[in-house]
Amino acid sequence: MSQPESDARFAAGVRLFNQGNFFEAHDVWEQVWKNTDGEEKTFYQGLIQAAAALLHVQPGNSVGAISVYLKSRPKLDPVPAVWIGVELGRVSLRVGAVL
């Protein structure tokens, strides 16, 4: 799996995610996701789903959060531990910690 170039929107999404602004991160990454294909598209979809899982946690929807999180795992598990500057293990820990 070759690592694609990061773009400014992706980096903005990472900052938003790290600040706990999951809805905004989801929206920014969705813009990037729409313009990708193949493994890169799958990676973005997994990140978007991880952000969506955390969105479900905020109002207390643990069933929805777990459901979306489990959908993200097969998309993110095959990706190297650090991908386009994102430490995926930390993303997993963050999401897993609240579920």
Backbone as a ProteinNet text record, in pm:
[ID]
protein_1_A
[PRIMARY]
MSQPESDARFAAGVRLFNQGNFFEAHDVWEQVWKNTDGEEKTFYQGLIQAAAALLHVQPGNSVGAISVYLKSRPKLDPVPAVWIGVELGRVSLRVGAVL
[TERTIARY]
85.9	0	90.8	88.1	172.2	100.3	177.5	119.3	95.6	-28.9	-58.9	-9.8	-8.7	26.1	-89.9	-56.2	-157.4	-194.7	-316.7	-352	-397.2	-408.4	-438.6	-572.3	-670.5	-801.9	-790.5	-712.1	-692.8	-629.8	-523.9	-456.2	-551.9	-638.1	-737.2	-832.1	-872.1	-958.3	-891.6	-762.3	-688.1	-687.6	-660.8	-661.6	-799.8	-903.6	-1039.9	-1070.2	-1032.8	-1054.8	-982.7	-855.7	-776.9	-832.4	-904.7	-967.7	-1105.1	-1149.2	-1280.2	-1394.8	-1363.5	-1465.7	-1492.8	-1559	-1574.1	-1665	-1770.9	-1859.8	-1784.9	-1709.9	-1635.3	-1526.4	-1456.8	-1354	-1418.1	-1531.5	-1606.3	-1636.4	-1686.3	-1721.6	-1600.4	-1490.7	-1370	-1317	-1307.8	-1257.1	-1348.7	-1478.7	-1571.5	-1543	-1505.4	-1469.1	-1347.8	-1249.9	-1129.9	-1165.9	-1245.6	-1284.9	-1351.7	-1434.6	-1507.6	-1414.7	-1292.4	-1197.6	-1087.1	-1109	-1007.7	-1066.6	-980.1	-1027.7	-938.2	-978.1	-899.4	-876.1	-752.7	-717.5	-726.4	-692.4	-699.5	-844.1	-937.2	-1079	-1126.4	-1082.3	-1118.9	-1065.2	-940.3	-879.8	-963.4	-995.9	-1075.3	-1211.8	-1271.8	-1402.6	-1391.9	-1284.5	-1263.9	-1248.2	-1172.7	-1156.6	-1289.1	-1363.6	-1494.1	-1584.9	-1581.5	-1664.6	-1618.2	-1486.4	-1436.4	-1486.5	-1481.8	-1533.1	-1683.5	-1755.6	-1900.6	-1931.5	-1849	-1869.1	-1859.9	-1760.8	-1746.8	-1861.5	-1916.4	-2035	-2152.2	-2167.4	-2276.8	-2259.5	-2134.5	-2108.4	-2155.7	-2136	-2165.4	-2308.4	-2410.9	-2546	-2583.8	-2486.6	-2513.4	-2564.5	-2548.9	-2594.6	-2483.7	-2463.1	-2354.2	-2378.2	-2503.3	-2532.3	-2490	-2526	-2486	-2336	-2274.2	-2129.6	-2055.7	-2095.7	-2029.4	-2050.5	-2170.8	-2202.3	-2112.9	-2100.6	-2019.9	-1871.8	-1829.8	-1689.4	-1651.1	-1737.5	-1706.8	-1697.7	-1770	-1759.4	-1627.3	-1571.9	-1446	-1325.9	-1332.5	-1215.9	-1162.2	-1244.6	-1188.5	-1123.7	-1162.1	-1104.9	-972.4	-956.9	-836.1	-733.1	-776.8	-683.8	-570.6	-596.1	-486.8	-387.3	-419.5	-336.3	-218.2	-98.3	17.2	-11.6	65.6	43.1	42.8	125.2	124.5	97.4	-8.3	-52.5	-86.4	-19.3	-34.2	-25.9	64.6	84.6	-11	-102	-198.4	-151.7	-144.5	-112.1	-243.3	-267.8	-397.2	-420.9	-314.8	-330.6	-390.2	-351.3	-406	-553.1	-588.6	-729.4	-810.7	-761	-829.3	-844.9	-736.9	-743.9	-844.9	-846.1	-938.5	-1083.4	-1112.4	-1249.3	-1281.8	-1190.5	-1214.3	-1231.7	-1163.1	-1170.7	-1308.9	-1380.9	-1514.1	-1626.1	-1593.7	-1697.2	-1690.2
-116.3	0	123	198.5	317.7	435	514.2	624.5	744.9	790.8	907.9	1036.5	1140.3	1272.4	1324.4	1386.9	1450.6	1584.2	1628.7	1762.5	1846.2	1975.3	2067.8	2036.5	1992.4	1960.6	1841.1	1743.6	1627	1669.5	1750.5	1798.2	1878.8	1959	2035.4	1940.4	1831.9	1732.1	1665.8	1638.4	1578.6	1674.2	1801.7	1900.4	1906.3	1908.6	1913.5	1789.4	1672.1	1546.6	1550.8	1592.7	1597.5	1697.3	1797.7	1896.5	1849.9	1733.9	1683.6	1735.2	1798.4	1848.5	1742.7	1636.3	1518.3	1542.6	1619.3	1648.6	1726.1	1827.4	1909.1	1827.9	1741.7	1654.9	1563.4	1504.8	1417.4	1491.2	1613.9	1692	1721.8	1761.2	1793.5	1668.3	1558	1434	1382.7	1405.7	1362.2	1433.9	1560.5	1634.6	1571.2	1529.8	1465.8	1328	1253.3	1117	1112.6	1210.6	1213.5	1221.1	1268.3	1285.1	1180.9	1068.8	963.4	834.4	734.1	601	494.8	370.7	256.8	255	215.2	201.5	334.7	442.6	573.7	607.7	576.9	603.2	521.7	396.4	309.4	364.2	413	472.7	591.1	683.2	799.8	758.3	658.7	612.6	560.3	487.4	437.7	550.8	655	770.7	843.2	859.2	925.3	846.3	714.6	631.7	639.1	647.2	661	792.5	900.3	1028.7	1019.3	951.3	935.3	855	755.6	677	767.3	856.1	948.3	1048.4	1084.1	1170.9	1103.1	973.1	898.5	889.9	889.2	879.7	1005.3	1121.1	1248	1256.3	1215.3	1220.5	1092.6	1001.1	879.1	762.8	767.5	659.7	554.6	474.7	377.1	266.4	228.9	125.6	174.3	296.5	353.5	370.3	413.9	434.1	303.6	199.2	69.3	16.3	30.5	-16.4	49.5	181.9	254.3	224.5	215.9	185.1	48.6	-49.4	-183.5	-183.1	-93.9	-81.1	-16.7	67.8	135.1	41.9	-54.9	-140.3	-213	-280.5	-351	-255.5	-129.9	-31.7	22.6	30.5	88.2	-15.6	-136.4	-239.1	-271.2	-278.3	-313.1	-199.3	-79.8	37.2	37.4	78.5	85.7	171.6	150	217.2	369.2	423.4	568.2	585.9	657.4	672.7	818.7	877.8	1019.1	1106.8	1069.7	1148	1117.9	1023.4	988.5	860.9	865.7	747.1	672.7	572.3	503.7	431	387.3	324.7	420.9	547.5	649.1	675.8	674	692.2	577.8	455.6	337.3	345.4	384.2	394.7	499.6	610.6	719.7	675.1	611.7	565.9	451.3	355.4	240.5	278.8	383.2	425.6	474.3	530.2	582.7	483.7	375.2	275.1	170.7
0	0	0	-107.6	-113.3	-47.6	23.4	98.7	9.1	0.3	-83.2	-18.5	-95.6	-42.9	42.4	151	234.4	171.5	192.8	146	264.7	243.6	352.7	419	340.5	399.5	493.4	454.5	539.9	672.7	664.2	784.9	872.3	810.9	886.8	959.4	893.1	955.6	1074.9	1063	1174.4	1294.1	1268.4	1377.8	1444.1	1362.3	1416.6	1500.8	1450.2	1521.9	1656.3	1655.2	1778.8	1879.3	1831.5	1919.5	1969.2	1921.3	1962	1877.8	1765.6	1673.6	1566.3	1608	1522.5	1402.4	1420.3	1307.9	1200.6	1242.3	1147.6	1078.2	1154.3	1094.5	990.2	1025.9	935.2	805	814.8	695.1	606.7	668.7	592.3	523.4	597.4	537.8	428	441.2	337.1	205.2	212.5	90.9	23	102.5	48.2	-7.3	68.4	32.1	-105	-134.6	-261.9	-382.6	-362.3	-473.3	-474	-406.5	-402.5	-456.6	-467.4	-506.6	-445.5	-463.2	-416.8	-266.6	-228.5	-87.4	-13.2	-81.7	-18.9	18.1	-70.6	-44.4	76.1	82.5	194.6	326.2	325	444.4	492.8	402.2	440.9	493.9	432	478.8	622.3	651.8	788	888.3	851.3	940.7	962.2	854.4	863.3	957.5	945.8	1032.8	1178.4	1201.5	1338.6	1398.9	1320.7	1368.7	1394.7	1307.2	1324.7	1451.1	1480.4	1602.3	1724.5	1724.5	1837.7	1842.9	1728.9	1727.3	1795.8	1773.4	1835.7	1987.6	2033.1	2176.6	2248.4	2187	2254.3	2307.7	2229.9	2287.7	2363.4	2380.4	2455.8	2373.5	2242.7	2155.6	2140.7	2244.7	2242.1	2139.1	2115.5	2015	1876.5	1841.1	1712.7	1703.5	1812.9	1814.6	1788.8	1856.7	1839.5	1698.8	1647.6	1512.7	1407.9	1414	1315.2	1336.7	1463.1	1492.2	1434.4	1451.3	1398.6	1246	1181.2	1035.1	994.5	1081.1	1048.4	1061	1149.2	1178.2	1054.5	974.8	858.5	757	760.3	666.7	718.6	850.3	907.9	950.7	984.9	1032.8	934.4	803	710.6	684	727.7	700.3	797.2	751.5	842.1	965.5	1071.6	1200.1	1188.9	1100.3	1075.5	927.5	895.9	756.8	730	637.1	602.4	728.5	818.1	939	1052.7	1034.3	1139.4	1208.6	1340.6	1418.3	1443.1	1359	1364.3	1495.6	1559.6	1690.9	1791.6	1783.8	1873.9	1842.9	1714.9	1676.9	1736.1	1720.1	1772.3	1923.6	1991.2	2136.8	2179.7	2109.4	2145.4	2130	2017.2	1993.4	2089.8	2100	2187.6	2333.3	2377.2	2516.9	2557.6	2462.4	2496.9	2467.8	2400.3	2372.6	2479
[MASK]
+++++++++++++++++++++++++++++++++++++++++++++++++++++++++++++++++++++++++++++++++++++++++++++++++++

